[in-house]
Amino acid sequence: MVLDSLVSFVVGLLVGALAIHLAAVVIVGSSSYEQALVTAAIASFAWALTSVLVGWVPLVGPLLVLLVYVAVINARYPGGWVTAAGIGLVAWVASLLVLTLLGAVGIGVPVVGVPGV
């Protein structure tokens, strides 16, 4: 049971990192997978912590959670807040595409590091 959860987390983190990497390449023009992996790990931790602390507050909580996610991307990639929001949006779309492809071959995993997927 613990091993299944650990494998699911690692695979989800790798998929989330891939989505962030692809988004950064599209928006910023360059990225390394390692940078995206660290970004996904930090973002998932920050997202989880913020969700626990304020995520339950109607309207404000989810917006703060999203703001923290974009803030992590903003801190890790050049270009400012608008660029970070673009990377987050493209990462979300890329995650959905990767999950669709994995689902087509019978693999279902949660995505770690990209909110709402």
C-alpha positions as CSV (number, residue, x, y, z in Angstrom):
1,M,0.0,0.0,0.0
2,V,2.8,2.5,0.9
3,L,4.8,1.4,-2.0
4,D,1.9,1.9,-4.4
5,S,1.4,5.4,-3.0
6,L,5.1,6.2,-3.4
7,V,5.2,4.9,-7.0
8,S,2.1,6.9,-7.8
9,F,3.6,10.1,-6.3
10,V,6.9,9.6,-8.2
11,V,5.2,8.9,-11.5
12,G,2.8,11.9,-10.9
13,L,5.8,14.1,-10.1
14,L,7.6,13.1,-13.2
15,V,4.5,13.8,-15.4
16,G,4.0,17.1,-13.7
17,A,7.6,18.0,-14.3
18,L,7.3,17.0,-17.9
19,A,4.3,19.3,-18.3
20,I,6.1,22.2,-16.6
21,H,9.2,21.6,-18.8
22,L,7.1,21.6,-22.0
23,A,5.3,24.7,-20.9
24,A,8.5,26.5,-20.1
25,V,10.0,25.6,-23.5
26,V,6.9,26.9,-25.2
27,I,6.6,30.1,-23.2
28,V,10.2,31.0,-22.2
29,G,12.0,29.2,-25.0
30,S,14.2,27.1,-22.8
31,S,14.1,24.9,-19.7
32,S,15.8,21.9,-18.3
33,Y,13.9,18.9,-17.1
34,E,15.8,19.0,-13.8
35,Q,14.6,22.6,-13.2
36,A,11.1,21.6,-14.0
37,L,11.3,18.6,-11.6
38,V,12.4,20.8,-8.7
39,T,9.7,23.4,-9.6
40,A,7.1,20.6,-9.6
41,A,8.3,19.3,-6.2
42,I,8.3,22.8,-4.6
43,A,5.0,23.7,-6.2
44,S,3.3,20.5,-5.0
45,F,4.6,21.1,-1.5
46,A,3.6,24.8,-1.5
47,W,0.2,24.0,-3.1
48,A,-0.5,21.3,-0.5
49,L,0.5,23.5,2.5
50,T,-1.5,26.5,1.2
51,S,-4.5,24.2,0.6
52,V,-4.5,23.0,4.1
53,L,-4.1,26.4,5.6
54,V,-6.5,28.5,3.5
55,G,-7.8,26.3,0.7
56,W,-11.1,25.7,2.6
57,V,-12.0,29.5,2.6
58,P,-14.6,30.0,-0.1
59,L,-13.4,31.8,-3.2
60,V,-10.3,33.3,-1.5
61,G,-8.7,30.0,-0.6
62,P,-8.5,28.5,-4.1
63,L,-7.3,31.9,-5.5
64,L,-4.5,32.0,-2.9
65,V,-3.6,28.4,-3.7
66,L,-3.3,29.3,-7.4
67,L,-1.4,32.4,-6.6
68,V,1.2,30.4,-4.6
69,Y,1.6,28.0,-7.5
70,V,2.2,30.8,-9.9
71,A,4.6,32.4,-7.4
72,V,6.7,29.3,-7.3
73,I,6.9,29.3,-11.1
74,N,7.7,33.0,-11.1
75,A,10.5,32.4,-8.7
76,R,12.0,29.6,-10.7
77,Y,11.6,31.0,-14.3
78,P,12.4,34.3,-15.9
79,G,9.8,36.7,-17.3
80,G,7.6,37.9,-14.5
81,W,4.1,37.1,-13.3
82,V,2.3,37.0,-16.7
83,T,5.0,34.6,-18.0
84,A,4.6,32.4,-14.9
85,A,0.8,32.3,-15.3
86,G,1.3,31.3,-19.0
87,I,3.7,28.5,-18.0
88,G,1.1,27.4,-15.4
89,L,-1.7,27.4,-18.0
90,V,0.3,25.6,-20.6
91,A,1.5,23.1,-18.0
92,W,-2.1,22.4,-17.1
93,V,-3.0,21.7,-20.7
94,A,0.1,19.6,-21.2
95,S,-0.7,17.5,-18.1
96,L,-4.2,16.8,-19.5
97,L,-2.7,15.7,-22.8
98,V,-0.2,13.4,-21.1
99,L,-2.9,12.0,-18.9
100,T,-5.1,11.3,-21.9
101,L,-2.3,9.5,-23.7
102,L,-1.4,7.5,-20.6
103,G,-5.1,6.7,-20.1
104,A,-5.4,5.5,-23.6
105,V,-2.8,2.8,-22.9
106,G,-4.4,1.9,-19.5
107,I,-2.1,3.9,-17.2
108,G,-3.9,6.1,-14.7
109,V,-1.8,8.4,-12.4
110,P,-2.4,11.6,-10.5
111,V,-0.3,14.6,-11.6
112,V,1.8,16.2,-8.9
113,G,3.0,19.7,-9.2
114,V,0.2,21.0,-11.5
115,P,-3.0,22.1,-9.7
116,G,-6.4,21.0,-10.9
117,V,-5.3,18.0,-12.9
